[in-house]
Amino acid sequence: MSALCRKFNVTHKTMMKTLSRSLLHSLLAASMLFGATLTAQAQKSPKPLKVLLITGGCCHAYASQKGILKEGIEARAHAIVTQVHTDDSTTNPPLAIYGDPDYAKGYDVVIHDECAAAMADIETVKGVLAPHRNGIPGVNLHCAMHSYRTGNHKEASNAGTNNSLWFDYLGIQSSGHGPKEPIAIEIVKKKHPITKVLSDWATINEELYNNVQIFESANGLAKGFQHQKERKLKNGKVTPAQDAEAVVVWTNEYHDTRVFSTTIGHYDETVADDRYLDLVTRGLLWSCKKLNDNYLK
């Protein structure tokens, strides 16, 4: 073989080795990039939280508000909201969860948005509380605070008793509300994960729920301030004008389970307010220990 041919063979082999190494490096780089892309996608789109939303009962437009909440939460978080609803508008609505302590099995969190002020059966209330006693977080909106009152709700109940079953879970006991007037909401815990990106705001006409007592396990995040005009009550008595305030957003620790609550949310316009939906979504994610960029959309 001539020297020229030998040189050509050597050069050809060298080129092939170089090309092989280059191709291998390219394949490895592409594989790593593909893997990194899949990891990034997995981080951005985690497994959606399973949310159970319970609505129905007295005094509120639950038929429309349940849709507003579902759409608003699913637009803000990686979550799928399933609804349990009744069109019954009494103070003791026949909710499908009653009598079934396993009603929340398979869900990551339960939103209580029912108004069941006359449901006072102790065993039924214990069944409603069962998932939360067993570790499933809870979110409570507006009239949920005036539901499941098994004792004299106008007087401070002793924690840990049957009279305080629902209040122990909520962390705050409320007995009623003032007139429908605007509420100025002030964030008082500005560094809390739920409220740190939120701002003070004023609602349209809303109901300011009072605080009969605030339990040690509760952590108030925001207060509401309302000027209440003089009112003539049905019994003929007159309530003088006053400036009222109360905790309207808070968290609670219940049997090592996280609970988030707000008494705001009477009217559809408030429930549909972006600021309200942001608050509820962040509270929900916090209760599930998922308030992070992976779960926020």
Secondary structure, 3 states (H helix, E strand, C coil): CCHHHHHHHHHHHHHHHHHHHHHHHHHHHHHHHHHHHHHHHHHHCCCCEEEEEEEEECCCCHHHHHHHHHHHHHHHECEEEEEEECCCCCCCCCCCCCCCCCCCCCCCEEEEEEECCCCCCHHHHHHHHHHHHCCCCEEEEHHHHHCCCCCCCCCCCCCCCHHHHHHHHHCEECCCEEEEEEEEEEECCCCCCCCCCCCCEEEEEEEEECCCEECCCEEEEEEEEEEECCEECCCCCEECCEEEEEEEEEEEEECCEEEEEECCCCCHHHHCCHHHHHHHHHHHHHHCCCCCCCCEC
